[in-house]
Amino acid sequence: MFGRKKKTDVDEEPTSFFGDENDESVEIDEVEDDLDVAGDEFGDESEGPYDITEIDSDDPTAGRDGQRLDLGSVLVPMPTGGQLQVEMAPNGSPQAVHLVTEHGRITVAAYAAPKSPGQWREVVAELAQSLRDDNSAVSVENGPWGRELAAVTANMDLRFIGADGPRWMVRCVVAGPSGSTAANTPLVAIARDILRDTVVNRGSEPHPVRTPLPVVLPQVLAEQLAAAHEQQLATAQQQQVAAQQQQQSAPPAPPAPPARPTPPPRSGESGSAMQQLGQ
């Protein structure tokens, strides 16, 4: 059965490595005013996201209403009718996994954080300032976990939902067409349900603060992506070979007609043609 374990102490890396000793809040007056209006920093949500040590089950992929998708650092439930969209880094490793629904896209990712909470508050301030610098309309609202950032950009509407955990921070990005990321929309409701049943597996490896925790694809999905990548390479190679063969089999172009000789200039009563031009 799904449940929560009693929280236990976990081994900590040296605080200086994570930057705890020099942890300073971001000073952005305009944004901080919005954050104060938003209300309680931590919200009143009593459910997840959970740390993996809190799961009272031998199978952390067994979620509340179904199986969680194990992505290494995060285990997320799949929304009904949802599809996966994998974003690859230039080096070929998975960079993000998006959950695509009929209403929009939801992305859950985990980041390393210091022992003390409060990283999400700083991230909200920086995100808000960055979006305002891009001339996006921004508002900070109070959600189940505290502050949520809503933004209207030129291409899409966004909502950022976050929560602090033991040495990790989880961020959920909700993206969709105009009006789809308002607080009472189906897309945001789905995103919050996903976050309530998300599990973060930070691991014991040291990571600098705010470093994205690694995404690891399930073996079946990784094999499917590898097969699709190989198929794309094979198709591209076949197209290249076909283009070369077509070029080689094309009939040679007919020779250009010989140039007609230019008649010599004639001399007139006023002198040669060159002399006439010079006059």
N, C-alpha and C positions, 0 to 999 in steps of 0.2 A: 504494500500500500504506500501511497505517497504521503509523506509527512516531513516534519522538520526535526532535526536533532537539536539537542541543547548545544548552544554555542560554546566552543572551546577555544583556548588560546592557541594561536598558531605561531610558528617560528617566524621571526621577522628578520629581514636583511638589515644591514647597517643603515641607520637613518640618514647618514650623510649621502649614501648612494642614491636614495630616493629624493633627496632635497628637502626633507622635513625641516631641517634646522633653519633653512632660509626660505621657508614657504611663505610667500607674501601674496596678499589679495591684489587683484587687478584694480587699479584706480581709474575708473571711467565714470565721471559724475553723472552724466545723462543716463547711462545704463543702470548705475547703482540706484538712482531714484526709482526707476522702473522696478528693480528687484525688491526694494523696500515695499513698494505698493503691492507686489505679488503676494506677500504674506509669508507664511511659515516656510522656512528654508527646507525642511525635510518632509513636509506633508504628513498625512495621517494614514497612508497605505499600510495595511497590516500583512499583505501577502508579499509575493516576490518583487523583484528578482532575488533569487536565493544564491548563496554560496554553496559550492558542491559539498562542503562539510555539513551543511544543514539538511541534506537529503537523507531521510531514513529509509533507504532502499538500496538493494544491491544493484539495481538497474536505474541509473539516473536518467536514462532516456524515456522511462515510463512517466509521462506527464499526467496532468490533472484530467484532461479529456482526450488523451491519445498519446502517441509517441512524440518525443522531442527529436529534432534533428541535431545530431552531434557534430558541431563544427569546431571541435577542439576547445577553444577558450570559452565558447558559449554553446549552450544547448537550448534550442528554441522550438516551440511548438509550431507546426505548420497550420496556417489558417485554412478553413474549409474552402476547397476549390482553388487554393493558391498554387503558384508555380515558382520554381527556383530560377534565379538569374545570377550567374556567377561572373564576377568582375575579376579579370586577371591582371596581375602586375606585369610590367615590361619583361621581367625575368621569367615569366611563365608560372609563377606561384599564385594561388588564389588570394585576392586582396580584399574582397567583400562578397557576401552572399545576400542577395536581395530577395524578399518574399513579395511576389507580385500578386495582387488581388484585382478583382474587377473594379475596385474603387481607386487604386493607386498602389504605391510601392512602399514597403516597410523594410528598414535595414537596422539590425541590432548588432552592435559591436562593443567589445570590452576593452578597457584601457588600464594600464598600470596606474596606481595612485598611491599616495603616502598613507601612513597609518591613520593620521588625523583626517576626518571627513571635511568636506568643503570644496573639493575639486570641481564638482559640477557647478557650483555657484560661480567660480572663476570662468569656467568654460562658457556658461551662458552669457556672461558679460562680454567676453571676447567675440563670441558668435554674433551677438547683437550689434556690436560696434562694427564688425566686418561687413555685416549685411547692410547696415545703414550707410557705410562708406560706398556700397554699390548701389545706393539709391533705392533700396528695398524698404517697404513698409514693415516695421517690426513692432511687436507687442509682447510683453512678458506677462504670462498668466499663471494662476495657481492651479496645479493639477494634483492628482493623487499622491505623487511623490514630492511635491513642492513646485518649484519653478519650471515652467515650460515656455519655450520660445516659439512664437508663431511669426511667420514671415511670408510676405507676398513678393515674389520676384518676377522678373520679366518673363521667365519661362514656365514657372510652376509655383504652387503654394507649398510651403514647408512647415513642419512642426518638429521641434527637437524636444524629446522627453529624456530625462536622465535620472540616475540614482547612484548614490555612493554606497560602496560596500567595503568589506575588509581588504584593504590594499588594492581595490579595483574600483573602477567607475564604469557603468554601462550606459551607453547612449543609443537611443532609438530615434531614427530619422524617418519621418513620415512625409512622403512626397506625392503630389497628385495635382489634378487640374484645379482651376479656380474654384474656391469655395469648399474643396474636399477635405481640408485640414482644419476646419473650425472645430471647436471643442466638442460639439454635439453631433459630429458626423459619423457615419458608419466606419470610415477608414480609421479615424482616431480611436473609436471604440475597439476595433480589431487590434490596433497597435497596443493599446493598454492591456488588453487580455493576453496578448503575446508576452508582454513584459512581466505580467503578474506570474507567469509560469516559466519564465526564463531562468536558467541556471548558469552561473559563471564558474568556470574552472580555471582559476588564475595560474595554478601550478606553483612550484617552489623556485623556479628560475628567477634570477634577478632581472628586473627591467627598469629602465629609467622612467620617471614619472611621465605620464601621458603617452607613453609608447603603446601603440595598438597591440593587443595580445594576439598571438598568431592564430590564423584561421586554417583549420585542417579539414579537408573535405572527406566525407565517408568514402570508403574504398570503391563502392559501386559507382558513386557519382564521379570520383576521380577517374575511374576506368572509362566511363562514358565520355567524359571530356577529352581524355587522351585519344580515344578512338575517333571522336569528332574532329580533333585537331589533325590527326593523321589523315583523315579523309579530306580535309581542306587542303592539306599540303599535296596530297596525291592529285586532287582535282586541279590545283594550280599548275602542277608539273605537267599534267596532260594537256592543259590549255597552252602552255608554253611550247611543248613539243608540236602540237597541232599547228600553231602559228608559224613555227620554223619550217615545217613540212610544206605548208601552203606557200610560204615565201620561196622555197626552193623549187616547187613545181610550177610556179607562175611563169608564163612565156616571157622570153626576154623582150625588152622594150625595143621598138624599131629604131634604127639609127637615125640620127637627126639629119635633115637634108643639108647638102653642102652650102656654105655661105656664098652668095652671089658676089663676084668681084665688084669693087667700087670703081666706077669709071674715073679716069684722071681728070682733074679740073681743066676747063678750057679757058684759054686766054681771050679776052675781049679787047675792044678798042681801047679800053682804059687800063689795060694791063692784065696780069694773071688774076685767077680767083683769089689767091692769098693777098695779092696787092689790093684787090677790090675790097676785101674784108677789112684790110688794114686802114682803108680810107675813112 
